[in-house]
Amino acid sequence: MEESVTEQPAPPPAQGEQEHPSLALANTAMALPGGHTIDLLGTPAQANHWLTERGLAPVDAGMREMCAAQLRSLREQIRSLFASRTEGLPALPAAVSAINDAMTRVPIAPLLRWDDETGPYRTAPHPTTAIVDLALATLAADAADLLTSPDAERLTACGSPPCNRFLLRHGRRQWCSTRCGDRARAARAYARRSKAD
């Protein structure tokens, strides 16, 4: 069973997260050495904070667990698609459907409602739900854009186990952070020394 760690600071953004919020979303669940994990969307407050930092929700959005769970679910679908792309495997149809559903769920006009006493009227959906749906649509559209752009050729998984983050490769760099690069180099050096002995 993995132990969850939330007090540890997250590593710096991986290459490409600034340009692609879907890449940043995919990297909000991180595996750390020793079986530990960090989930930057573990609570509604954390999810609201993450969306606020990216301009996808106001500070006072009033995020509820259902909304945070929707964001975590989209994250897993995006991670699945990124993994399929980096490993050259077919995408799971459910992941593709989840992205398309998120992109088409946002109403572009106030909805028609009917009150039995006062009759028809138009209104926007619940404000928090609308905020979350718009954020999900934005993130899903970014994931679709990334997967179909020339940048998709640079999409890769971090090359330092147990790290599970994704990045856009820049040159020969194959790690999401200096910390992962140092860990990978130390592991290679240890393996060489062990082999020599």
N, C-alpha and C positions, 0 to 999 in steps of 0.2 A: 504494500500500500504506500503510495506516495505521500509525503508530508508536504503540506502547503506552507509556503513562506510568503508573507505579504509585507513584512517590515523591511526586507532587504531592498535596497534601491535597484531600480531597473537599469540595465545597461543602456548606453547611449543608443540613439536610433541607428538602425541598420541602414546601409547604403540603399537609397531609393525610397525610404519611408517619408521623407519630406515631400516628394513629388506624388507619391501614391498612398493616400490614406488607407486603402485596402491592404497594402503591405504592412502598414503600421498596425492595423486591426489584426491581421494574421499573427503578428508578433506579440500580441498582448498576453498570450499564454506561453510561458517560457519554462523549459526544462533546465534544471541546474544540476551540477555535480552532486552526488550523494542522494539522488532520488527526490530532491526538492523541486518545487515549482513556484512560479510567481504567476498570479492571474490578476492583471490590471483591471479586469472587469468583474471581479468576484462579488462585488456588492452593487446595489443600485447607485450608491453615492460615488463609487469608483467609476462606474460606467458613465454617469453624468459628468464627472470630472474629465474623463477621457474624451468624451464628445465635445465638451466645452473647450478644451485645449485646442481642438481642431476646428472650432467655429461651426460645429454641427448641432449644437444645442445651447440654449441660454443657461446661465449658472443656476437659475431657479426653475429648471424644467420639472422638478418633482418626479424624477425617475422612480418607478416601482420595480419590483422584482420581475414582473412579467416582461417589462421593457428591457431590462438588463439581460434576461434569459433570451430574448429575441436577438439581441446584439451578439451574445455568446454563440448562439446557434448559427448566425450568419458567419461569424468568425470560423467556426468549424467547417462550414461549407466552402468558404474561400480557401482555407488551409488545404482542404481536400483537392480543390482544383489546382492550387499552386503545386501541391505534391505530384499530382498527375502530370502536370506540365513539365516539372523538373525531372521526373523519372521517365518521361516518355510513355506514360501509360494512358489508357482511355479514361476519360472522366466519368465519375459516377453520375448517372442521369439525375439522381435526386439533388446533387450539388448544382448542376446546371439549372434545374427547375427552381431551386431556392433562389439563385441569383436573379433569374428572370421574374420570379414572383415578387421579389423585393423591389425590382425596378418598376414594375407595373402596378404596385399596390397604392401608390400615392395619388389621391384624387386631384385633378387639376381645377376642380370647381367645387363650391359648396354643395353638399348632398341635399337631396329632397327628403324631407321628413313629413310625417302626417300625424297631427294630433287630432284625436276623435272629437274634441270640443272646439278647437280653433281652426282646424283645417290644415292645409299644406303650408310648409315653410321651408326655408333653406338654411342650412347651418354647416359649419365645418365640423369634422369629427372631433372627438375629445382632444383638447390641445396637446396633452403629453403624448398621446398616441400619434397625433399628426407629426409632432417633432421627431419621434422615434422612427416613424415610417419614412419621413423625408431623409433622415440620417441613414437609414438602412438602404434606401434607394440610391443615395449618393455614393455610399461605400460599394454597393453592388455594381453600380455603373462604372466606378473606378476599377474594380476588379475585372470587369468585362473589357474595359479599355486596355488595361495592362496586359491581359492575356491575349489580346488581338493586335497589340502594337509591336513595333520592332524591339521594344524593351523586353518582350517576353523571352527573347533569345538570351538575355542576360540574367533572367530570373533563376536563382539557384538556392539550395538549402545550405545553411552554414555547415562548413566542413569540419567542425569541432564537436564530436559527440560529448555529452548528450544533448547539446544545444539543438533546438528544433525551430529556430527562427529562419526566415527567408530574407534574401537580399537581392539587389541588382548588382551583379558582378561588375567590377570596375577594374580593368586590367587583369592582373593575375590574382587579385584579392579574392579569397574564397571563404572568409570569415565575416560574421556580422559585426564583430567588435574586436578591439585590441585584446581584450581579456580572452576571447575565444582563440584568437591567433596565438597568443602567448601560451595558452593551455595546449594547443595542438603542437606547437613547436617543442614544448617541454616533453610532451608524450613521445614525439619522434626521437628526441635526444635520449630519453630514458630507454626507449626500445633499442636504439643503436648501442648504448652502453651495455645493456643486458645481453645483446646478441654477441658483443665482443668478448664478454666474460665467459 
